[in-house]
């Protein structure tokens, strides 16, 4: 299975956007880590692991989903993340 790759533009500060992302992941019992230029996350949804990484590019998060259940399409994950960060 290939990775999911997408870019999510955002407005506002990087700090606010990452705080929203961290809150969304941690509210589902997941882990969210951050470095100077990106980070990683993992979360279990209905007993299924979703894990990925992200890189920061000014007003853009470049996301890579490294593992996900086969029955959840990349587009569903992307839509969920856009909604959470919006």
C-alpha positions in Angstrom: 0.0 0.0 0.0 1.4 3.4 -0.9 1.6 6.3 1.5 -1.0 9.1 1.5 0.6 12.4 0.7 -1.1 15.8 0.8 -0.5 19.4 1.5 -2.8 21.4 3.8 -2.6 25.2 3.6 -3.4 27.1 6.7 -3.9 30.7 7.9 -2.8 32.1 11.2 0.3 31.2 13.1 2.1 27.9 12.9 1.9 27.6 16.7 -1.9 27.9 16.6 -2.2 25.4 13.8 0.1 22.8 15.5 -1.8 23.3 18.8 -5.1 22.4 16.9 -3.4 19.4 15.4 -2.0 18.2 18.7 -5.3 18.7 20.4 -7.2 16.7 17.7 -4.7 13.8 18.0 -4.4 13.8 21.7 -8.2 14.0 22.2 -8.4 10.6 20.5 -5.7 9.2 22.8 -2.9 9.6 20.2 0.6 11.0 20.3 1.9 14.1 18.6 5.5 15.1 18.5 7.1 18.3 17.1 10.6 19.3 16.0 11.8 22.6 14.5 10.7 21.6 10.9 8.0 19.0 11.4 7.1 16.0 13.5 5.1 12.8 13.7 1.8 11.5 15.1 -0.1 8.3 15.7 -3.6 7.6 16.8 -5.9 4.6 17.1 -9.4 5.1 15.6 -11.8 2.2 16.3 -8.9 -0.1 17.1 -7.0 0.8 13.9 -3.7 2.6 13.9 -3.1 5.7 11.8 0.5 7.1 11.8 2.2 9.8 9.9 4.6 12.6 9.7 4.5 16.3 8.7 6.8 18.9 7.5 6.2 22.7 7.9 6.6 25.0 4.9 5.6 28.5 5.8 1.8 28.4 5.6 1.6 24.8 4.5 1.7 21.4 6.3 3.0 18.6 4.1 1.5 15.5 5.5 2.5 11.8 4.9 0.3 9.1 6.3 2.6 6.1 6.8 0.1 3.5 8.0 -3.6 3.4 8.0 -6.4 0.8 7.7 -7.0 -0.3 4.1 -10.7 0.6 4.3 -10.1 4.3 5.1 -9.2 6.2 2.0 -6.6 8.9 2.0 -9.2 11.4 1.0 -11.1 10.7 4.2 -8.0 11.3 6.4 -7.2 14.5 4.4 -10.8 15.9 4.8 -10.7 15.1 8.5 -7.4 16.9 9.0 -8.5 20.0 7.0 -11.7 20.2 9.1 -9.7 19.9 12.4 -7.2 22.6 11.3 -9.7 25.0 9.8 
